[in-house]
Amino acid sequence: MQFSIPVVHRTNIKNTLSIVALQHLIKEIKNAGDDLSLKSIVLCGNGPVFSAGHNLNELSIPENQKMIFSLATKLMNTMIDCPIPIIACVDGIAAASGCQLVAASDMAICSNRSSFSTPGVNLGLFCSTPGIPLTRVMSKKTAAYMLFTGTPINAEEALRTGLVSKVVQPEELDDEITKLTILIGQKSRSVITLGKKFFYRQIDENIKMAYRNGEQIMLDNLELNDCKEGLQSFVEKRKPNWSI
């Protein structure tokens, strides 16, 4: 029902988002989204670092730079367009574009020993693209603090300001992810897909326009077979049988 994608396959490079890693994530997320048997995707790191961000050795080569940021943008769009929820599972450091990956996920569960930062400014490269999802999911003042100082925030600060969904003890992280994916797995995929698409669409709309469009989305939702089944199951006091 859920599919786990490691950020990269090796731990000796701090799970950096190399060109290969970016291509891997784009491909795996798209494939998982196309698999109708799946209802959620989990992004996880290997070792004590979720992801340290872009591979700076690759980024220092001028010929790579445009490709790297083009792939990063494609990854962000792939995550938004993915029809099922993406959950970041963080146990350790999420820095720069690694922090961006957390912010761009639909939900994020982290251990209490995790930290989040956008330290590019310390190296003379402002984390402009990581700031895009950060400023959309968390307190603007906290995002600005992270971006302009490069200073990390801890797990509790990330929860309080909206970057993550929940903080747990390290030994509880796997169980918490399992519980979350089971909860999502019990829902109708077609309803989740409709809901996710409108969720991101309405965020940037004028609130009155969002309500007008939301009205039609609710009516469209009522026309789905799974919605009809869900309402009927409520009347009949039984569990719904979703199409997928």
Stockholm file with secondary structure:
# STOCKHOLM 1.0

chainA/1-244         MQFSIPVVHRTNIKNTLSIVALQHLIKEIKNAGDDLSLKSIVLCGNGPVFSAGHNLNELSIPENQKMIFSLATKLMNTMIDCPIPIIACVDGIAAASGCQLVAASDMAICSNRSSFSTPGVNLGLFCSTPGIPLTRVMSKKTAAYMLFTGTPINAEEALRTGLVSKVVQPEELDDEITKLTILIGQKSRSVITLGKKFFYRQIDENIKMAYRNGEQIMLDNLELNDCKEGLQSFVEKRKPNWSI
#=GR chainA/1-244 SS CEEEEESCSCTTTTTCBCHHHHHHHHHHHHHHHHCTTCCEEEEECSTTEEECCBCHHHHTSHHHHHHHHHHHHHHHHHHHHCSSCEEEEECSEEETHHHHHHHHSSEEEEETTCEEECGGGGGTCCCHHHHHHHHHHSCHHHHHHHHHHCCCEEHHHHHHTTSCSEEECGGGHHHHHHHHHHHHHTSCHHHHHHHHHHHHHHHTSCHHHHHHHHHHHHHHHHTSHHHHHHHHHHHTTSCCCCCC
#=GC SS_cons         CEEEEESCSCTTTTTCBCHHHHHHHHHHHHHHHHCTTCCEEEEECSTTEEECCBCHHHHTSHHHHHHHHHHHHHHHHHHHHCSSCEEEEECSEEETHHHHHHHHSSEEEEETTCEEECGGGGGTCCCHHHHHHHHHHSCHHHHHHHHHHCCCEEHHHHHHTTSCSEEECGGGHHHHHHHHHHHHHTSCHHHHHHHHHHHHHHHTSCHHHHHHHHHHHHHHHHTSHHHHHHHHHHHTTSCCCCCC
//
